[in-house]
């Protein structure tokens, strides 16, 4: 990815502090990891106990899903850098993940939604993961010491979100059923999105070049069509 920062014209005046900008990214990252690891903690058991998958099929399904979650960030990172902008791509990923977990909750009643949910989650992860990290790099562009400290806090947020959800969602599944567990994952993403909506002004000066230009309708349609093809 292009490591140079991009800012809109006139943005040099009265910029939010780096810490303020970073807090927006780290908050949504915490809730994104809450959702992902919470889902991961109960998914295999859900496939075996509620969908009736044999162990071999459940493991193969998980392996295919994991492969997609590792491969798609390369595409999502390129789209964020060159097409959508990192901020738009991160927001697209978080929104897609929130709906993916909600659809997974529906799959507890309508099993035909399971494949759709997995596609949404893998695609959302592909958009979110590389672009959130890229925004952190751009916030601290040119200051390696501060960047190292920021990524330490960033990964602490990852650990906090994942640990909390991996304790919570198995309990929710055991006590109330898998729909509650997956709904909690979705709710976590919506909390992160609400925080972003309130604080998005703190990131208005951070992003890649496409973030500071209007998104052509044709380009948006092309990205949406590509998402549908993956899903």
Secondary structure in CASP SS format (residue, H / E / C, confidence):
PFRMAT SS
TARGET T0000
AUTHOR 0000-0000-0000
METHOD secondary structure of the structure
MODEL  1
X C 1.00
X C 1.00
X C 1.00
X C 1.00
X C 1.00
X C 1.00
X C 1.00
X C 1.00
X C 1.00
X C 1.00
X C 1.00
X C 1.00
X C 1.00
X C 1.00
X C 1.00
X C 1.00
X C 1.00
X H 1.00
X H 1.00
X H 1.00
X H 1.00
X H 1.00
X H 1.00
X H 1.00
X H 1.00
X H 1.00
X H 1.00
X H 1.00
X H 1.00
X H 1.00
X H 1.00
X H 1.00
X H 1.00
X H 1.00
X H 1.00
X H 1.00
X H 1.00
X H 1.00
X H 1.00
X H 1.00
X H 1.00
X H 1.00
X H 1.00
X H 1.00
X H 1.00
X H 1.00
X H 1.00
X H 1.00
X H 1.00
X C 1.00
X C 1.00
X C 1.00
X C 1.00
X C 1.00
X H 1.00
X H 1.00
X H 1.00
X H 1.00
X H 1.00
X H 1.00
X H 1.00
X H 1.00
X H 1.00
X H 1.00
X H 1.00
X H 1.00
X H 1.00
X H 1.00
X H 1.00
X H 1.00
X H 1.00
X H 1.00
X H 1.00
X H 1.00
X H 1.00
X H 1.00
X H 1.00
X H 1.00
X H 1.00
X H 1.00
X H 1.00
X H 1.00
X C 1.00
X C 1.00
X C 1.00
X H 1.00
X H 1.00
X H 1.00
X H 1.00
X H 1.00
X H 1.00
X H 1.00
X H 1.00
X H 1.00
X H 1.00
X H 1.00
X H 1.00
X H 1.00
X H 1.00
X H 1.00
X H 1.00
X H 1.00
X H 1.00
X H 1.00
X H 1.00
X H 1.00
X C 1.00
X C 1.00
X C 1.00
X C 1.00
X H 1.00
X H 1.00
X H 1.00
X H 1.00
X H 1.00
X H 1.00
X H 1.00
X H 1.00
X H 1.00
X H 1.00
X H 1.00
X H 1.00
X H 1.00
X H 1.00
X H 1.00
X H 1.00
X H 1.00
X H 1.00
X H 1.00
X H 1.00
X H 1.00
X H 1.00
X H 1.00
X H 1.00
X H 1.00
X H 1.00
X H 1.00
X H 1.00
X H 1.00
X C 1.00
X C 1.00
X C 1.00
X C 1.00
X H 1.00
X H 1.00
X H 1.00
X H 1.00
X H 1.00
X H 1.00
X H 1.00
X H 1.00
X H 1.00
X H 1.00
X H 1.00
X H 1.00
X H 1.00
X H 1.00
X H 1.00
X H 1.00
X H 1.00
X H 1.00
X H 1.00
X H 1.00
X H 1.00
X H 1.00
X H 1.00
X H 1.00
X H 1.00
X H 1.00
X H 1.00
X H 1.00
X H 1.00
X H 1.00
X H 1.00
X H 1.00
X H 1.00
X C 1.00
X H 1.00
X H 1.00
X H 1.00
X H 1.00
X H 1.00
X H 1.00
X H 1.00
X H 1.00
X H 1.00
X H 1.00
X H 1.00
X H 1.00
X H 1.00
X H 1.00
X H 1.00
X H 1.00
X H 1.00
X H 1.00
X H 1.00
X H 1.00
X H 1.00
X H 1.00
X H 1.00
X H 1.00
X H 1.00
X H 1.00
X C 1.00
X C 1.00
X C 1.00
X C 1.00
X C 1.00
X H 1.00
X H 1.00
X H 1.00
X H 1.00
X C 1.00
X C 1.00
X C 1.00
X C 1.00
X H 1.00
X H 1.00
X H 1.00
X H 1.00
X H 1.00
X H 1.00
X H 1.00
X H 1.00
X H 1.00
X H 1.00
X H 1.00
X H 1.00
X H 1.00
X H 1.00
X C 1.00
END
